[in-house]
């Protein structure tokens, strides 16, 4: 039998995974309203406790971090399910043997859990690398790359170059090729950086 989680694990996974079933556009519009300087939930809460209410998406110092927080919220459920499924596949006997040998929880995590999850870690690194270079829809809907290009990404710049006022399709195609090879290179580097001997269990 595999490792079992705490009671209610299925419920926790469902809650974490819920943003994955929402459209990226819906997520962007939802959080754009949360960050709204006048009617947003966040600033409303800050005003209620007597704190200043910043212009979250209108300030170059905070716009990027606000969008990044939304990207984390929207995608964390995928990794919870990914690692949860991988941990459930680890035989419980391995942990019982390690604990009988007197290993601490930290030693068990470092010497047993992480090595057995390393293939999953590699997959997660690739997804993270691709997501870091993308984020086009979310950023277009929330900030459109602003203010002052503080939250701009390559995908959005490619779109604006092709379908903006200048309609430079040749430049946009070149940006697309660069983005493809950059994404491929980052994925390969992530795989090489996370490479180690494969550990299997039966």
C-alpha positions in Angstrom: 0.0 0.0 0.0 1.1 3.5 -0.7 1.6 6.4 1.8 -1.8 7.7 3.1 -2.3 11.3 3.9 -4.1 13.0 6.7 -7.9 12.7 7.1 -9.7 14.8 4.5 -6.8 14.8 2.0 -9.3 14.4 -0.9 -11.1 17.6 0.2 -7.9 19.6 0.6 -6.8 18.5 -2.9 -10.2 19.5 -4.4 -10.0 23.0 -2.7 -6.4 23.5 -3.9 -7.2 22.2 -7.4 -10.3 24.3 -7.8 -8.5 27.3 -9.6 -7.4 24.8 -12.3 -11.0 24.3 -13.5 -11.5 28.0 -13.9 -10.7 29.9 -17.1 -7.5 32.0 -16.9 -9.6 34.9 -18.1 -12.0 34.4 -15.2 -9.2 34.2 -12.8 -7.6 37.4 -14.2 -10.9 39.4 -14.0 -11.6 38.1 -10.5 -8.3 39.2 -9.1 -8.4 42.4 -11.1 -11.5 43.3 -9.1 -9.9 42.2 -5.9 -7.0 44.6 -6.6 -9.2 47.4 -7.7 -8.0 50.6 -5.9 -11.5 51.9 -5.1 -14.0 49.0 -4.9 -11.6 46.0 -4.5 -11.8 43.6 -1.6 -8.2 44.0 -0.6 -8.2 47.8 -0.3 -11.6 47.7 1.3 -10.2 45.5 4.0 -7.2 47.7 4.4 -9.4 50.8 4.8 -11.5 49.1 7.3 -8.5 48.6 9.6 -7.2 52.1 9.0 -4.3 51.2 6.6 -3.4 53.0 3.3 -4.9 51.5 0.2 -2.3 51.3 -2.6 -3.0 51.2 -6.3 -1.8 47.6 -6.6 -1.8 47.1 -10.4 -1.1 50.8 -11.2 2.2 50.9 -9.3 5.4 49.6 -11.1 6.7 48.5 -7.7 3.8 46.2 -6.9 2.2 45.2 -10.3 4.6 42.4 -11.0 4.3 40.9 -7.5 0.5 41.1 -7.6 0.4 39.2 -10.9 2.9 36.7 -9.6 0.8 36.0 -6.5 -2.2 35.3 -8.8 -0.1 33.0 -10.9 1.0 31.0 -7.8 -2.6 30.9 -6.5 -3.9 29.7 -9.9 -1.3 26.9 -10.3 -0.5 25.7 -6.9 -3.3 23.1 -7.0 -1.7 21.4 -10.0 1.5 20.8 -8.0 -0.4 19.7 -4.9 -2.2 17.0 -6.9 1.0 16.1 -8.8 3.1 15.6 -5.7 0.2 14.1 -3.7 -0.2 11.4 -6.3 3.5 10.7 -6.4 3.7 10.4 -2.6 0.7 8.1 -2.5 2.6 5.7 -4.8 5.5 5.4 -2.3 5.1 2.1 -0.4 4.4 2.6 3.3 6.8 -0.2 4.1 9.7 2.0 3.2 8.7 4.6 5.8 8.0 2.0 8.4 11.5 0.5 7.9 13.2 3.9 8.1 11.3 4.9 11.2 12.2 1.6 12.9 15.8 2.5 12.2 15.4 5.7 14.2 15.4 8.2 11.4 13.9 11.6 12.2 11.2 13.3 10.1 13.8 15.6 8.5 16.1 12.7 7.7 13.1 10.8 6.2 12.2 13.7 4.0 15.7 14.4 2.9 16.9 10.8 2.4 13.7 9.0 1.4 10.9 11.2 0.2 12.7 13.7 -2.0 14.9 11.0 -3.8 11.8 8.9 -4.5 9.9 12.0 -5.8 12.8 13.3 -7.9 11.2 12.4 -11.3 8.2 14.4 -10.2 10.4 17.3 -9.2 11.9 17.3 -12.7 8.5 17.4 -14.3 7.5 20.3 -11.9 10.7 22.2 -12.8 9.8 22.0 -16.5 6.2 23.2 -16.0 7.5 26.0 -13.8 10.1 27.1 -16.4 7.4 27.2 -19.1 5.0 29.0 -16.9 7.6 31.6 -16.1 8.1 32.4 -19.7 4.4 32.5 -20.5 1.6 34.1 -18.4 0.4 35.9 -21.5 -3.4 35.7 -20.9 -3.3 36.5 -17.2 -1.0 39.5 -17.7 -2.9 40.8 -20.7 -6.2 40.8 -18.8 -4.8 42.2 -15.6 -2.2 44.8 -16.5 -1.5 44.5 -20.3 2.2 44.6 -19.4 2.1 47.8 -17.5 2.6 50.1 -15.8 5.8 51.1 -17.6 6.4 47.5 -18.8 6.9 46.3 -15.2 4.8 43.2 -15.7 5.5 42.6 -19.4 6.4 39.1 -20.8 7.7 37.9 -24.1 4.4 36.4 -25.2 2.6 39.6 -24.6 5.2 41.6 -26.4 4.9 39.2 -29.4 1.1 39.7 -29.5 1.4 43.5 -29.2 4.0 43.6 -32.0 1.8 41.6 -34.3 -1.7 42.9 -33.5 -0.9 46.3 -32.1 -0.9 49.6 -33.9 2.2 48.8 -35.9 1.3 45.3 -37.1 4.8 44.1 -37.5 4.1 40.4 -38.2 7.7 39.7 -39.2 9.1 41.0 -35.9 6.4 39.1 -34.1 7.4 35.9 -35.9 11.0 36.4 -34.9 10.0 36.9 -31.3 8.0 33.7 -31.5 11.0 31.7 -32.7 13.2 33.2 -30.0 10.5 32.4 -27.4 10.3 28.8 -28.7 14.1 28.2 -28.4 14.3 30.0 -25.1 11.5 27.8 -23.7 13.2 24.7 -25.1 16.6 25.8 -23.6 15.1 26.5 -20.2 13.4 23.1 -20.2 16.6 21.3 -21.1 18.6 23.3 -18.5 15.9 22.5 -15.8 16.2 18.8 -16.7 20.0 18.8 -16.5 20.1 20.8 -13.3 17.7 18.3 -11.7 19.4 15.2 -13.1 20.5 12.6 -10.6 20.6 8.8 -10.4 17.1 7.3 -10.7 15.8 5.6 -7.6 13.1 3.0 -8.0 11.0 1.0 -5.5 9.0 -2.1 -5.9 
